[in-house]
Amino acid sequence: MDLSLHGTTDPTSEMNEVAAIANDLTETRVTFDMELYGNVRHTLTSWGVNDYDPKTDTQSYDELLTFPERLF
């Protein structure tokens, strides 16, 4: 199982690339969770940078913590 956490305004991986990854995972029958954070850039969890988003940092951290529970 795969977990992807992504900001929708990330200039490093644009949404068309994220959609392509989702399509590839689906076609190869990989089970995955994908969380998209609207209007959030790449450095959403990097303290001290202009793009840091504390709300998204907390949400993505919660996703990371609960992910292993969904594996079993």
The 8 nearest C-alpha neighbors of each residue, nearest first, counted from 0:
[[1, 30, 31, 29, 2, 70, 32, 69],
 [0, 2, 31, 32, 30, 3, 29, 33],
 [3, 1, 32, 31, 33, 4, 0, 66],
 [2, 4, 33, 34, 32, 5, 1, 31],
 [5, 3, 34, 33, 35, 2, 59, 6],
 [4, 6, 35, 36, 34, 7, 3, 41],
 [7, 5, 39, 36, 40, 9, 8, 35],
 [6, 8, 37, 38, 9, 39, 36, 5],
 [9, 7, 40, 38, 39, 6, 10, 13],
 [8, 10, 40, 41, 6, 11, 7, 12],
 [11, 9, 12, 13, 8, 41, 40, 7],
 [12, 10, 9, 13, 41, 40, 8, 16],
 [13, 11, 10, 9, 16, 14, 17, 15],
 [12, 14, 16, 15, 10, 9, 11, 17],
 [13, 15, 17, 16, 18, 7, 12, 8],
 [14, 16, 18, 17, 13, 19, 12, 20],
 [17, 15, 19, 14, 18, 13, 12, 20],
 [16, 18, 14, 20, 19, 15, 21, 13],
 [17, 19, 21, 15, 16, 20, 14, 22],
 [20, 18, 16, 22, 17, 21, 23, 15],
 [19, 21, 23, 17, 22, 18, 24, 16],
 [22, 20, 18, 24, 19, 23, 25, 17],
 [21, 23, 19, 25, 20, 24, 26, 18],
 [24, 22, 20, 26, 25, 21, 19, 27],
 [25, 23, 29, 21, 27, 22, 26, 28],
 [26, 24, 28, 22, 23, 27, 29, 21],
 [27, 25, 23, 28, 24, 22, 29, 21],
 [26, 28, 24, 25, 29, 23, 22, 30],
 [29, 27, 25, 26, 24, 30, 23, 31],
 [30, 28, 24, 27, 25, 31, 0, 1],
 [29, 31, 0, 28, 1, 32, 24, 25],
 [32, 30, 1, 0, 2, 29, 33, 24],
 [33, 31, 2, 1, 3, 34, 30, 0],
 [32, 34, 3, 2, 4, 35, 31, 5],
 [33, 35, 4, 3, 5, 36, 32, 2],
 [36, 34, 5, 6, 4, 7, 37, 33],
 [37, 35, 6, 39, 7, 5, 38, 34],
 [36, 38, 7, 39, 6, 35, 8, 40],
 [37, 39, 8, 7, 36, 6, 40, 9],
 [40, 38, 6, 8, 37, 7, 36, 43],
 [39, 41, 9, 8, 6, 42, 43, 50],
 [42, 40, 9, 43, 6, 11, 39, 10],
 [43, 41, 45, 44, 50, 40, 51, 48],
 [42, 44, 51, 52, 41, 40, 45, 50],
 [45, 43, 56, 42, 51, 46, 52, 53],
 [46, 44, 42, 51, 43, 48, 47, 50],
 [47, 45, 48, 51, 44, 43, 52, 42],
 [46, 48, 45, 49, 51, 50, 44, 42],
 [49, 47, 50, 51, 46, 45, 42, 43],
 [48, 50, 51, 47, 42, 46, 52, 45],
 [49, 51, 48, 42, 43, 52, 40, 39],
 [52, 50, 43, 48, 45, 49, 44, 46],
 [51, 53, 43, 55, 54, 56, 50, 44],
 [54, 52, 56, 55, 57, 51, 44, 43],
 [55, 53, 57, 56, 52, 58, 59, 43],
 [54, 56, 58, 57, 52, 53, 59, 43],
 [55, 57, 44, 53, 59, 54, 58, 52],
 [56, 58, 60, 54, 55, 59, 61, 53],
 [59, 57, 55, 61, 60, 56, 54, 62],
 [58, 60, 62, 56, 61, 57, 55, 63],
 [59, 61, 63, 57, 62, 58, 56, 64],
 [60, 62, 64, 58, 59, 63, 57, 65],
 [63, 61, 59, 65, 60, 64, 66, 58],
 [62, 64, 60, 66, 61, 65, 59, 67],
 [65, 63, 61, 62, 66, 60, 67, 68],
 [64, 66, 62, 68, 63, 67, 61, 69],
 [65, 67, 63, 69, 68, 64, 62, 70],
 [68, 66, 70, 69, 65, 64, 71, 63],
 [69, 67, 66, 70, 65, 71, 64, 63],
 [70, 68, 66, 67, 71, 65, 0, 32],
 [71, 69, 67, 68, 66, 0, 65, 1],
 [70, 69, 68, 67, 66, 0, 65, 30]]
